[in-house]
Each structure stands twice: as structure tokens, then as C-alpha cells.
Amino acid sequence: MRSTISFILCLILLILTLTGCAHNTNNTTANNNETSNVQKLDTEVSITNTNAFQNTLTNEIRIGAHESELMNETELASFSTKLGGKATPRSRNIGITTSALNETIVKKGETFSFCNTIGKPTADKGYEEADSFDADGNTVKTLGGGNCQVSSTLYNVVLQIPDLKVTERHAHSKAVHYVAKDKDAAVSYGSVDFKFKNNTGSDIKIYANSDLSSVNIRIVKMQ
């Protein structure tokens, strides 16, 4: 009798052990499947994000190229002059002037006037007093001091384009540091101007900008 009972107990324990193992095997399989699914999902998400980024990048490149084609401009010449690297009344005046000059269009056959394009420097426009030269070469404070560096930078661009004919240009009463000798163009609203005529046969556009280190101007031909 005891042998029979012992046999039955052993049989029950064996069944329970086998059932537990099967359950653990199923759990392990399920866990492995879940892990595989998560990895697959991560991979799909990664691929999707990569494709989205590539599509965005491609679209941006295409848009940029399309805009460039629409602008249809050819650079004729450019020139830069150096600034001191510090925020001063002079550098701020130059910033106002380059902003006013930027994207100015000079139609074919038209004469460009620096003073008429920029206008009179006034405090209302944000101009400050900065160093300038008077007719005798003395350093004086004037509203818009620094504007001559912009006109001189533009003059050096114009000199590179044979079909732009300079019709008015004045040297400073004293040598300036930002361009070579005889490459300057002094301006003073109402008295001294810088002018040139567009004989290129096409409309042209002037791009101008400045920062604390330089004044940059380029001229492009418009198709």
C-alpha cells in the first residue's frame, strides 16, 4: 500500500514538473517573440525616420535649386573692405547704409546715384555722429560718418565691370585706410556724390551687407 501511495505521489510530482517546464518554455518563447517584434518595430521606425529625413533634405535641395533658377542672376563682380571688429557709431552707420543699398536695381541705361539711393543721413533713420574728413582733411564728427566706406567698396566693384561707366567720383581730402590709393569714393549728401551709368544692356542688382569685420558688396546681372 505504501509503495502504491509513493508511486502515485512521485507521478504527481513528475506531472507538475513537466507542466511547469512547458509553461516556462511557452513564456520564454513568448518573450522572445515580443523582443523580436520590438526590435522589428524599432527597425521599421528607424527606417521610416531616415526616409523622412532624406525626403525632407531632397525637397529642400530641390526648392533651393528652383529658387536659384527663378532668380536667374549672374554675378559680375564683388569686393569687401575691412572693419575694426567692434560695435561703434561708425559700424552702426555702415549697417544702416548697406541695408538701404541692398537689393537696389539699376535698370539698363540708367544712372545710379549713391546719395539719392541712400538719402540724407538723419538721426531719425538711426544715424549717429562718427568721424569724417572735411574739405581740408580735418577729422570732424558728422551724422552718417562711415558711409564713404560703403561708397568706396561699391566703387571697387564697379571698377571691375567695364560696362559700368563712372560719371561722378571724388577722392577724399585725406588718405583712407580701407581701400588702396585712388580707389576711394567720397560722398556727402547734397554736395559730393558717387554715380555710374549702367551700359551692360541688362538690369543689374546691388547686394550689400556688413558686420563688425567687413563691408561686402556684389553686383549681379539680371536676366
C-alpha positions as CSV (number, residue, x, y, z in Angstrom):
1,M,0.0,0.0,0.0
2,R,2.8,2.4,0.9
3,S,4.5,1.5,-2.3
4,T,1.4,2.4,-4.2
5,I,1.0,5.7,-2.5
6,S,4.6,6.6,-3.0
7,F,4.3,5.8,-6.7
8,I,1.2,8.0,-7.1
9,L,3.0,10.9,-5.3
10,C,6.0,10.6,-7.5
11,L,3.8,10.5,-10.5
12,I,2.0,13.7,-9.5
13,L,5.3,15.5,-8.8
14,L,6.6,14.4,-12.3
15,I,3.4,15.8,-13.9
16,L,3.7,19.1,-12.1
17,T,7.4,19.4,-13.0
18,L,6.7,18.7,-16.7
19,T,3.8,21.2,-16.7
20,G,5.9,23.9,-15.2
21,C,8.7,23.4,-17.7
22,A,6.2,23.6,-20.6
23,H,4.8,26.8,-19.2
24,N,8.3,28.3,-18.8
25,T,9.2,27.3,-22.3
26,N,6.0,29.0,-23.6
27,N,6.8,32.1,-21.6
28,T,10.4,32.1,-23.0
29,T,9.1,31.7,-26.5
30,A,6.5,34.5,-26.0
31,N,9.2,36.8,-24.5
32,N,11.5,36.0,-27.4
33,N,8.7,36.8,-29.9
34,E,7.9,40.1,-28.1
35,T,11.6,41.1,-28.1
36,S,11.8,40.2,-31.8
37,N,8.7,42.3,-32.5
38,V,10.0,45.2,-30.6
39,Q,13.3,45.1,-32.4
40,K,11.5,44.8,-35.7
41,L,9.3,47.8,-34.8
42,D,12.4,49.8,-33.8
43,T,14.0,49.0,-37.1
44,E,10.9,50.0,-39.0
45,V,10.6,53.3,-37.1
46,S,14.3,54.0,-37.7
47,I,14.0,53.3,-41.4
48,T,10.8,55.4,-41.7
49,N,12.5,58.3,-39.9
50,T,15.6,58.0,-42.1
51,N,13.5,58.0,-45.2
52,A,11.5,61.0,-44.0
53,F,14.8,62.9,-43.3
54,Q,16.1,62.0,-46.8
55,N,12.9,63.2,-48.4
56,T,12.9,66.4,-46.5
57,L,16.6,67.0,-47.4
58,T,15.8,66.2,-51.1
59,N,12.9,68.6,-51.1
60,E,15.0,71.4,-49.6
61,I,17.7,70.9,-52.2
62,R,15.1,71.0,-55.0
63,I,13.4,74.1,-53.6
64,G,16.7,75.9,-53.2
65,A,17.7,75.0,-56.8
66,H,14.2,76.1,-58.1
67,E,14.5,79.4,-56.3
68,S,18.0,79.9,-57.8
69,E,16.7,79.2,-61.3
70,L,13.8,81.7,-60.7
71,M,16.2,84.4,-59.6
72,N,18.3,83.9,-62.8
73,E,21.1,86.1,-61.8
74,T,24.8,86.1,-62.8
75,E,27.4,87.7,-60.6
76,L,29.5,90.3,-62.3
77,A,31.9,91.3,-59.5
78,S,32.3,91.6,-55.8
79,F,34.5,93.4,-53.3
80,S,35.0,93.6,-49.5
81,T,36.6,96.1,-47.1
82,K,37.6,95.5,-43.5
83,L,36.0,97.0,-40.4
84,G,37.6,97.2,-36.9
85,G,35.6,94.3,-35.4
86,K,33.8,96.4,-32.7
87,A,30.3,97.9,-32.4
88,T,30.8,101.6,-32.8
89,P,28.7,104.5,-34.2
90,R,30.6,104.2,-37.4
91,S,29.9,100.5,-37.8
92,R,26.2,101.0,-37.0
93,N,26.0,103.8,-39.6
94,I,27.5,101.5,-42.1
95,G,25.0,98.8,-41.3
96,I,22.1,101.2,-41.9
97,T,23.6,102.3,-45.2
98,T,24.3,98.8,-46.5
99,S,20.7,97.8,-45.6
100,A,19.4,100.8,-47.6
101,L,21.6,99.9,-50.5
102,N,20.9,96.2,-50.5
103,E,18.9,94.8,-53.5
104,T,18.9,98.1,-55.3
105,I,18.1,97.6,-59.0
106,V,19.8,99.8,-61.6
107,K,17.9,99.4,-64.9
108,K,19.8,99.2,-68.2
109,G,20.8,102.7,-69.4
110,E,20.0,104.2,-66.0
111,T,22.5,106.3,-63.9
112,F,22.9,105.2,-60.3
113,S,23.3,107.9,-57.6
114,F,24.6,106.8,-54.2
115,C,23.3,109.9,-52.4
116,N,19.9,109.7,-54.0
117,T,19.6,105.9,-53.2
118,I,20.7,106.2,-49.6
119,G,19.2,109.6,-48.9
120,K,20.2,112.1,-46.3
121,P,21.7,110.6,-43.1
122,T,19.5,111.8,-40.2
123,A,19.1,110.8,-36.5
124,D,15.5,109.7,-37.3
125,K,17.0,107.0,-39.5
126,G,19.2,105.9,-36.7
127,Y,22.4,107.5,-37.9
128,E,24.9,108.6,-35.3
129,E,27.8,111.1,-35.3
130,A,31.1,109.5,-36.3
131,D,34.5,110.5,-37.7
132,S,34.6,112.0,-41.2
133,F,37.1,114.3,-43.1
134,D,36.2,117.8,-44.0
135,A,37.4,119.5,-47.2
136,D,40.7,120.4,-45.6
137,G,41.4,116.9,-44.3
138,N,40.5,117.6,-40.7
139,T,38.7,114.9,-38.8
140,V,35.2,116.0,-37.8
141,K,32.1,114.4,-36.4
142,T,29.1,114.1,-38.8
143,L,25.9,112.1,-38.9
144,G,26.5,109.1,-41.1
145,G,30.2,109.1,-40.6
146,G,31.4,105.9,-42.3
147,N,29.2,106.0,-45.3
148,C,32.2,106.7,-47.5
149,Q,33.5,103.2,-46.8
150,V,30.3,101.8,-48.3
151,S,30.5,104.0,-51.4
152,S,34.2,103.2,-51.8
153,T,33.5,99.5,-51.5
154,L,30.9,99.8,-54.2
155,Y,33.3,101.9,-56.4
156,N,35.8,99.0,-56.3
157,V,33.0,96.6,-57.5
158,V,32.1,99.0,-60.3
159,L,35.7,99.3,-61.5
160,Q,35.7,95.6,-62.3
161,I,32.8,95.8,-64.7
162,P,33.8,97.5,-68.0
163,D,30.2,98.3,-69.0
164,L,29.5,100.4,-65.8
165,K,30.7,103.9,-66.6
166,V,31.6,106.1,-63.6
167,T,30.1,109.5,-64.2
168,E,31.0,111.1,-60.8
169,R,33.6,110.2,-58.3
170,H,35.6,112.3,-55.7
171,A,38.7,111.4,-53.7
172,H,38.8,112.1,-50.0
173,S,40.8,115.1,-48.8
174,K,43.0,112.7,-46.9
175,A,44.1,109.1,-47.4
176,V,41.7,106.4,-46.1
177,H,42.8,103.0,-44.7
178,Y,40.2,100.7,-46.1
179,V,41.0,100.9,-49.9
180,A,44.1,101.4,-51.9
181,K,45.2,104.9,-53.0
182,D,42.9,106.4,-55.6
183,K,40.3,103.7,-55.1
184,D,38.1,105.6,-52.8
185,A,34.8,107.4,-53.5
186,A,33.8,110.2,-51.1
187,V,30.2,111.1,-50.6
188,S,28.3,113.8,-48.8
189,Y,24.6,114.3,-49.3
190,G,23.9,117.5,-51.2
191,S,27.4,118.2,-52.4
192,V,29.6,115.1,-53.2
193,D,28.2,112.0,-54.9
194,F,29.2,108.8,-56.5
195,K,27.5,107.9,-59.8
196,F,27.8,105.4,-62.5
197,K,25.8,104.5,-65.7
198,N,24.6,101.0,-66.4
199,N,25.7,100.3,-70.0
200,T,25.6,96.5,-69.6
201,G,22.5,96.1,-71.7
202,S,20.7,94.3,-68.8
203,D,19.3,95.4,-65.5
204,I,21.7,94.9,-62.6
205,K,21.2,94.4,-58.8
206,I,23.4,95.5,-56.0
207,Y,23.7,93.2,-52.9
208,A,25.3,94.8,-49.8
209,N,25.8,93.7,-46.2
210,S,28.1,94.4,-43.4
211,D,29.1,93.0,-40.0
212,L,31.6,94.1,-37.4
213,S,34.5,92.8,-39.5
214,S,33.7,93.7,-43.1
215,V,31.6,95.5,-45.7
216,N,30.6,93.2,-48.6
217,I,29.1,94.3,-51.9
218,R,28.5,92.4,-55.1
219,I,26.7,93.3,-58.4
220,V,24.7,90.7,-60.4
221,K,23.2,90.8,-63.9
222,M,19.5,90.1,-64.1
223,Q,18.2,88.0,-67.0
